[in-house]
Amino acid sequence: MARNRRDLSVLFREQLELKHVYFQRPAPNMMQYPCVVYEINNRETYHANDHVYRDMNHYTVTLIGKEVDNDALIDKMIEIPYCSHDRRFVSDGLYHDVFDLYY
């Protein structure tokens, strides 16, 4: 079954129980928090025996919220297969947790 970004949006809504999931970053005044913003970063293709063995998109996923304690959402996020926490930073009073995800 082919995976696409719409499937990924559904996964985020269900796994994290969030209403606000954005593919690529909208204008700041259009965003509601907490939210997930994700974008395609790269595409990983693996070959074996002269054929494509595995082909996955690499996404950069940012969980953004107003609360300093997003631990419950972070725990749910890292339960997604091929997802790992990359870094955390604060900008404009919002807490950002960045993840790498292969999907």
C-alpha positions as CSV (number, residue, x, y, z in Angstrom):
1,M,0.0,0.0,0.0
2,A,1.4,3.4,-1.0
3,R,1.7,5.9,1.8
4,N,1.2,9.6,1.1
5,R,1.1,12.8,3.0
6,R,-2.7,12.7,3.5
7,D,-2.3,9.4,5.2
8,L,0.3,11.0,7.4
9,S,-2.0,13.9,8.3
10,V,-4.6,11.3,9.4
11,L,-2.0,9.5,11.4
12,F,-1.0,12.7,13.3
13,R,-4.7,13.6,14.0
14,E,-5.4,10.1,15.4
15,Q,-2.1,9.3,17.2
16,L,-1.7,12.7,18.8
17,E,-5.4,13.6,19.0
18,L,-4.8,17.0,17.5
19,K,-7.2,19.0,15.3
20,H,-4.5,21.2,13.8
21,V,-2.1,19.5,11.4
22,Y,-0.4,21.5,8.7
23,F,1.5,20.4,5.7
24,Q,4.2,23.1,5.3
25,R,4.0,26.2,7.5
26,P,1.0,28.5,7.0
27,A,1.1,32.2,7.9
28,P,1.6,32.6,11.7
29,N,-1.7,34.3,12.2
30,M,-3.4,31.2,10.6
31,M,-2.0,28.7,13.0
32,Q,-3.8,27.4,16.1
33,Y,-2.0,25.6,18.9
34,P,-1.0,22.9,19.8
35,C,-0.3,21.8,16.3
36,V,1.9,19.7,14.0
37,V,3.7,21.2,11.0
38,Y,5.4,18.8,8.7
39,E,7.2,19.0,5.4
40,I,9.1,16.7,3.1
41,N,12.8,17.0,3.7
42,N,14.2,14.2,1.5
43,R,13.4,10.9,-0.1
44,E,15.3,7.8,0.8
45,T,15.6,5.0,-1.7
46,Y,17.3,1.7,-1.0
47,H,18.3,-0.8,-3.7
48,A,18.9,-4.5,-3.6
49,N,19.5,-6.9,-6.5
50,D,19.2,-4.0,-9.0
51,H,15.7,-3.2,-7.8
52,V,14.2,-0.6,-5.4
53,Y,14.0,-2.4,-2.0
54,R,12.5,0.4,0.0
55,D,11.4,3.9,-0.8
56,M,10.4,6.3,2.0
57,N,10.0,10.0,2.3
58,H,11.9,11.8,5.1
59,Y,9.8,14.4,6.8
60,T,10.7,17.1,9.3
61,V,7.9,17.2,11.8
62,T,7.5,20.1,14.3
63,L,5.2,19.9,17.3
64,I,4.4,23.4,18.4
65,G,2.6,24.4,21.6
66,K,2.2,27.1,24.2
67,E,2.8,24.7,27.1
68,V,6.3,24.0,28.3
69,D,5.3,20.4,29.2
70,N,4.5,18.6,25.9
71,D,5.8,15.3,27.2
72,A,2.6,13.4,26.6
73,L,2.5,14.5,23.0
74,I,6.2,13.8,22.6
75,D,5.7,10.3,23.9
76,K,2.9,9.7,21.5
77,M,5.0,11.1,18.6
78,I,8.0,8.8,19.2
79,E,5.6,5.8,19.2
80,I,5.2,6.3,15.5
81,P,7.5,3.8,13.7
82,Y,10.7,5.4,12.2
83,C,10.2,8.6,14.2
84,S,12.9,10.1,16.4
85,H,13.2,13.3,18.4
86,D,15.8,15.7,17.0
87,R,15.8,18.9,19.0
88,R,13.7,21.4,21.1
89,F,13.7,25.2,21.0
90,V,11.6,28.1,22.0
91,S,10.7,30.9,19.6
92,D,8.2,33.7,20.1
93,G,7.0,32.2,23.4
94,L,6.1,28.9,21.6
95,Y,7.7,25.5,22.3
96,H,8.9,23.6,19.3
97,D,9.9,19.9,19.3
98,V,11.4,18.8,16.0
99,F,11.3,15.1,14.8
100,D,12.7,13.1,11.9
101,L,10.2,10.8,10.4
102,Y,10.5,8.2,7.6
103,Y,7.1,7.4,6.1
